[in-house]
Amino acid sequence: MKKIAQGLLLLGVIFSLSGCIAATVISTAVDVTTTVVGGAVDVVDTVTPDIIDDEE
């Protein structure tokens, strides 16, 4: 009975840790995506006025 309880406790700890790791990975992925999208918007903002100026 004690080994079963220890096994369940260990599984619970592993699931908790994997949940934290998953949350960290997702958070990091969101941060990277935000940075990439932000960078792309900056590039478009930089390039677009040049295109508009050329057309005028």
ABEGO torsion letter per residue (X at the ends): XAAAAAAAAAAAAAAAAAAAAAAAAAAAAAAAAAAAAAAAAAAAAAAAAAAAAAAX
